[in-house]
Amino acid sequence: MTRLPDAGRVRLIVWWEVRRRLRALRGRTSQLIALVISGLFLVPVVIGLGVGAFLVGQSGDTELVTVAADVVPPGVWLAVSAFAAVRVITDGADPDNRDGYLTTVAARDLFAGVAAVELLGTLGYLTPPAVVVGVGYALGTGTPTVAATVALAVLVPGVLGVATGQTVGHAVANVSVRSRLVQRLRVPIWAIVFVAYVWTFLSGEIESVFDPLLTTVARPPLTWLGEFALAPVVGTDLVRGGVALVGSLGLAVGLFAVTGVLARLLWYADGVASDPTAHGDGETSVDAGLVGRLVGPRAAWIARVSTVRAIRAPVKLLFVAYPVFLLAPSVSTAVETGRIPASLPPTAALYAAWAGGAGFALNPLGDQGATLPVTATSGVPGWAFVRGVVLPGVVLGGGVGTALAGGLSLVAGDPLPRVLLVTGAAVVVGVAAPALAAGVGTLLPKFEASRVTRSREAVVPSLFAFAGYSLGLVLLAGPGVALAVAPVADAVAGVLGTSALVVSAVGVGVSALLLGVAGLFAAAYAARRFERFTVD
């Protein structure tokens, strides 16, 4: 029996995978619109690259094209490798309907089909600019053959990048699925990666991060591909470039073969559980502990279930991380200047409180999932349910926000009264935000799963709940947050003829009153709505 993939089966898998992805894309209107808009923006960029290549070709500037030829192939390989690896690590290593495929075709056939689809998708993005630039440069120099060499010098590193990223991604996925330590640490690992990603792109440090990487990989034999691209015009070593081209394709084939083995090991692996209690060997006591004595045993267990769900399915909380982008400029300024901006302590507290409410309390009914009928008919009082839903957001969001606000204000050198005022404001918004989220979430619940990544679905809050909660919290906390910023308080105090600390105290007091009243009414509504919830 041959160990090579069956061409007929691979062709069918590619056909069905392409059809499935197109069908899924048609079902996601927002993503389809985003792709169309991105395409409209990319069209003039690609045309501009072609025109630029034509003008450079006409000018006869060989120094500029030589520098570009040394950088572009390694850069394409590096970027595509990183992108392909991230896709595999996040959700690309587990194809849809994997078990169904593996009962009818060999693992090597399935991997070859999925890898071919990934390769086609990457080439679909790279081919238009590669061809347009090649044709433009060929027209400018009057050398038709350079169109082909330029295109190949861009596409071949892309193929090698897909193969490299697939190998790295499947290797990491194999380690992750077999290591209990990695499973337990996957949430902080992804948090660190996400923060590093945000910091890199929003702090202005992207060049200092990627320049050393590009300098490291921009060496032979990858730079020989640039010599292959320019051989018809500049007269560089065509043979050496051809060897690099053929060698890159051969290496890609070898990497795909290795990745096929890794994919088979991954798909047939018995994964470890990140929580020992999942196998029944953990603590099974029904005692709710200290938390149960503080908020009641039923509320404590609801809070525990909400926290465990978040830990086991952190992808549901992915949307909570995106607004952290707004803090990046202030954090970057603090790092670069060594001084904490006056706006950072209160805005950090507001974000942490918002995240606590949005992550744990913004869809209290929908988050129960299949257990909602059991919870609703178990006799749990409405207020106990609300306390359990709100508690994780208060502890995590409010606790982190309070620590951030007080610590940053102290490090910034604020006087002690202002430090206490900012810390007190963080406590108020940290407690009120989850309560407000619970009320909005029960008013606008969402029970249907939404696609959060390419192959994963989860029940997340509705867009209307998300928008209503965010707007309401910002409006209610706005006076306190704005007037807690020292320069703003100083300006208002100058107009009113009073001290800045009094102005800040009044603003925080007004927000505390508004948040307290709104949070109480929202919690009461959520409790009443839960008690009146009926299962059809």
N, C-alpha and C positions, 0 to 999 in steps of 0.2 A: 504494500500500500504506500502510495507516495506521501511524503511529508510536506509537500508544497500545497498551498491553498488551492481549492478547486475553483477554477476561473468562472465556471458557470454559477456556482453558489455565491461567489464574491460579487459577481455582477448583479445578481438578484438582491443581495443584501444592500448594495450601494443604491440600487433603484428604489427599494422600499424605504431605506433611511432618508434619502433625499425627498421622497414623496411625503414621508411622515413629518420631516422638519418643515417643509413648505406648508403642509396642512396645519401644523401647530402654529406657524408664524401667522397664517391667515386668521387663526383664532385669537391672536393677541394683537388687537388693534393698535394699542399704544406703542408696542415694540415695532410694529410694521410702519407706523407713522414716523417713529424715530429713525428707522433705517432709511426711509424715503428722504427725510430731511437731511440726514448725514450724506446720502448719495448726492443730493442737490448741491451741498456745500463742497463735496469732493470733486465734482465735475470741473468747476473752474480751476481748482488746484491742479488737477491732472493736466488740463489744457495749458495752464501757466508753466508747468514743468516742461511740457513739450515745446512751447514757444521759447523758453529759456535755453533748452538744449539746442534748438535751432540757431539762436543768436550766438551762443558760445561756439557752435560749430562753424558758423560763418566768420567769427572773429579770429579763428585759428589759435586761440589761447589754449595751449597744451598743458600749461602748468596747473590751471584750475581743474581741468578734467582729470589730470593725473592724481591730484589730491583727492578728488571725489571718488575716483576708481579705487583708491587705497582704503577708503572709509566705508563706502556703501555696501559692498558684499559682507564684510564682517558685521556691520551694523544691522543689516537685514537678518543675518543668521542669529545674532544676539537677541534682537527683538522678537523674532518668530519663536525662538527656543523658549524664551520666558513666557510668552503668551500661550504656547502649546502646553507647557508644563503646568501653568496655572489652571488651564481648562481641564486637564486630566485630574489634577489634585482636587479641584472643587467638585466637579460632577461628570467629567468626561470619561472617567475610567469605568463607569458602570452604565452600559448602553440600555436604553429602554427595552423592556421585554427580554432581558438577558436570559432568564431561565427558559423562556419559550424557545429562543434561538438555540440554546445549548442542548435542548432535547432533540433537535432536528439536524443541526450541523455541527461540525467540529469547531473547537475553540479557535483554531488557526484561521478557519474560514470567516468566523465572526470578527476576529480582530482585523483581518485583512480588509474586510468590508468597511468597518468603522474607521480604520486608519485611512482608507482611500477617500472616504467622505470628508474627513478632516483635511486631508491633503488637497482635495478639490476646493474646499472652502477657502483655504489659505491662498492657493494659486488664483482663485477668483478675485481676491483683493489685490494681489501683487501684479497680475498680468496686465491690466490696463495701464498703470503708470509705467511699467517696464517697457511695454510696447510703444507707448506714446513718446517716452523719452528717447528710446532707440531710434524710432522713425524720425523724430525731430532732429536728433544729432546727425543721422545719416543724410537728411536733406540739407542740413547746414554745411556738412563737410563734402557732400557730393560722393560719398562712399556708401553704396547700398548695403554691403555686407556688415557694416558696423551696427546696423539695426538689430541683426540676429545676435551678434556677440554681446551687445549691451543687454538685451533682454535675457539671454541665458545667464549672464553674470549676476543678474538680480534674482531670477527664478530658482536657479540651482541652490544658492544659499538658503532660499526659502524652503525648499524640499528638505535640505539637511537640517534646518531649524525645526521643522515639524518632527522629523525623526528623533532629534536630540531631545526636544521637549517631551515627546511621548515616552522616551526611555526614562528620563529623569522623573516625570510625573508618575509613571507606573512603579518605579522603584520606591518613591516616597509613599505611594498608596499602599504598597505591600508592607512596608515597615509600620505604617499607621494601623492597618487592619490587624496586625499580629502583636502589637505592643500595647499592653494595658496602660503603661505610663503615658504614651502618646495620646491614647484615647482620653485619659483623664485631663491631660494638659492641652487638648485641642482648642478649647475656648480661649485661654490666655495666649496660646501661640497665634491664633488668628487675630486676636486683639492687637498683639504686638505688630504683626504684619500690616494690619490695617492702619494703625497709627503711623508706622513708618512710611506707608504709601502716601497717606495724607500729608505728612510732614515733607516728604520729598517734593511733591508737586505744588504745595501751597506756600512753602517757606522760601522759594527761590533757590533751593540747594540742588536742583535737579542736575545741573551741569557738574557740580562737584561730586555727585554720586555716579553719574553715567560716564563722564569723561575717563576716569581711571579704568572702568570696565572696557570701554571701547578701545582705549589705548592698549589694553592687555591682549585683546583678541585681534586687533588690527595688525597681524603679523603673518608671515608666510605659514602655511600655504593659502590662507584665505585671501591675502592680498594678491596672490597670483591670478585669482579670478578677475581682478581689475586689469591685470596685464592682458588677459584673454579678451576683455571687452574692448580695449583700445588698440589691439594689435593691428587691425586694418588701417588705422589712421596714424598712430604714433610710431608704430613699428616695434612695439614691445615683443617679448618672447612669447610667440604663439604656442610653441610646443609646451613650454612650462605651464602656461595658462590652461592648455588643453588637458595636461596631466592633472592639474588641480580640479578641473571640471569633472573629468571622469572619476577621479579619486573621491570627490565629494559625493557623487551619485552612488559609488560603490560603498562608501561608508554609510550613507543613508540606508541602503538596502540591508547592510549588516545590523544597523541599529534597529530597524524595523523587525528583523528576525529575532533579535534579543528581546525586544519589547513584546513580541508575540508570546514568548515563553513567560515573561513577567505577567502579561495579561491573563494567561491561563492559570498561573499560580494564584493570582488575585481573585479571579472569578470562582475558583473552587476552594478558596480558603475558608476555614472556620474562624470567623473573627472573634476577638475577645470582647468582653463586655467592659465598659468603662466603670460600671458600678457593680461591685461584688454582690449587692443585694438583688441584682437582676437574676442571679442564679439561686437565690434563696439562702446564701450562706452569710448574710449580714444580719444585723440586729432586726428583730421582729417585734419589739416591745410596742404596746399600744399607748404607752405613756407619752404625752405630748411635751413633757419637760417644762422648763422654766417659762418658755414662750406660752405654753398652754395655760399655765397659772396666771400669766399676765393678761392675755387676750381671750382666754377660753379655749378648751381643747378642740372644739370643732373649727374655730377660726384658725388655730395653729396648724391643724392638719390641712386645711385648704391652702394656707400659705405655703406649707411644705410641698404640697403637690404642685403648686404654681412654680415654685423655685426649681424643683426637680425637672419639670417639663422644660423649663428654659435652659437648664444645663444640658439635658439630653438632646434638645433640638435648638441649638443656638442660632440656626439659620433664620428662625422666626423673629429674632431680635435684630436682624441685619439692618432693617430700615431705621432703627433707633440711632445707628452710628453716623448716618450721613450728615445731620446738622452739625456734627463736631467740626466740619469744614469751616464753619463760621468763626471758630475759636483760633484757627491756625494762624491768621495774621497777628493776633495779639500774642500768642505763644512765641511766634517767630521773633517779634519785636523784643520780647522779654529775654530770649536767648541771645540775640545779637547785641543788645544794649546793656544787658545785665540788670535791667530795671523792670519791675512789674507794672504794666500799664494800669491806670486807675480803673479802667473798665473791666479788667479781667476777673477779679474776685466775684463781683455780683453776677456777671454773665456766665461764669463757670458754674456758679450755684444754680442759676436758672436752668442751664442746659442739663445738669445732673438731675434736678428735680423733674424736668420735663421727660427725660429719658426713663426715670423710674416709673412715672405714670404711664407713659406710652408703652413701655416694655411689658408691664405686668398687669395693668388695670384697665386698659383702653378697650378691651373686648372680653369682659368677664364671662358673659354667657357663651360666646363662641369658643373661648379658650377651653371650656370644659369638654368640648368634643363629644365623643360617644358616651361619656359619663354624665352628660347634662341631665338626662331623665332620672338617673339614679340620685344625683345631687339634689335635683329639684323636689324629688319625692321622699327624701330621707329625713325630712323634718328639721333641717338646718334653718335656724331663724335668719331672716334677711340681714339683720345687722351683723350677725356672726359671719355670714358669707362675705359681706362687704369688708369687714375687718380682715378676713383672711386674704381677700383679693388685694387690698390696699397695703397690707403689711410689708410684703417684699419690696414694693416700690418705695415705701417710706424708709425702710432700713438701708437698702442699697442706694437708691437715688438720693434720698434726703441725707443719709449718712455721708456718702461721698461728697455731696454738694456742700454740706456743712464743713467737712474737713478741708475741702478745697478753698472755700471762701475765707475761713478763718486763717488757714495756713498762708495763702497767698497775700491776704491783707497784712498779716504779721511780717512776712518776708519783705513786703513792699515798704515797710517802715511807717505804716499808718499809726496814729496815736491810739492808745488802748480803747478809748470810747468808740472810735470808728470801727476798730476790729470787732468789738462786742456787738456793735450795731449791725455790721455786715453778717456776722455769724448768726445773730438772732433772725435776720431776714432770711438766711438760708434755711434755718430750721422751719420757719413758717411756710415758705414755699415748698420745702421738701415734704411736709406733712399734707399740705392742701392739694398739691398737684395730683397725687394718685387718687385722692377722693374725687376731685373734679373729673379725672379720667374715667373713673368707675361710673359716674353719672352719665357722662357723654356716651360711653361705650354701651351702656344698657339702653340708652335712647336710640342709638344707631348701631345695633349689633350686626355682626357678619358671621355666618355659619359656613359659608362655602370656602373651599380651599382655593388659594391663588398660587400661581407659579412664581416662586421667588428666585429660582435659578433655572438653568436649562432643563434639568431633569428632576427637580424637587418642587413639591407643592406643600403649602402650609396655610393654616387658617390665621390670617393677620387682620388687624383692624381695618375697617372700611375707610376709604379716602375721605368721606364726609366726616366720620368721627375724628380722624387724624387732623383734618383741617379745623374743625370746630374746637377741638381740645387745644390745639396749638394756638389758635387765635385768641380763645378765651383766656388761656393762661398768660399770654403775653400782655393782653390788655389789662388784666387784673393785677399782674405783678409789675407792670410797666412803671407806675409812679415810684415804687420802692427801688426797683433796679436802677432806673435813671438817676434818681436823686441820691442813691448810694455811691455814685461815681463822684469823687471829690471835686473835679473841675466843674461839673454840672451844678453840684450843690453850691460851690463858691459863686458861680455866676448868678444863680437864683437868689442866694443870700445877699449879694451886692445890690440887686434890684429891690429886695424887700427890706433891706436894712437890718438883717438879723444874722445870727451865726450860721455857718454852713452845717454844723452838727445838728442844729435844731431843724433845718430844712430837711436833712437826710432822715432824721427821726420822724418827722411828720410824713414824709413820703413812705417810709417803711410802715408806719402805723396805718396809713390809708390802705396800702396794699394788703397788710395783714388783716384788716377788717373786711375788705372785699373778698379776699381769698378764703377767710374763715367762714363768712356767710355763704359764699358760693359752694365751697367744699362741703359744708354741712347739708345744704339743700341737695347737692348732687348725690351725696352718700345716702341721704334719706330716700331719694327717688330710686336709686339703685337697689336699696333694700326692699322697698315696696314692690318694685318691678320683679325682683327675684321671687318674692313670696307669692306673687300673683301669676307667675309663669306657669303655663300649662303645656303638657306634652300632647301633641296631636296624634 
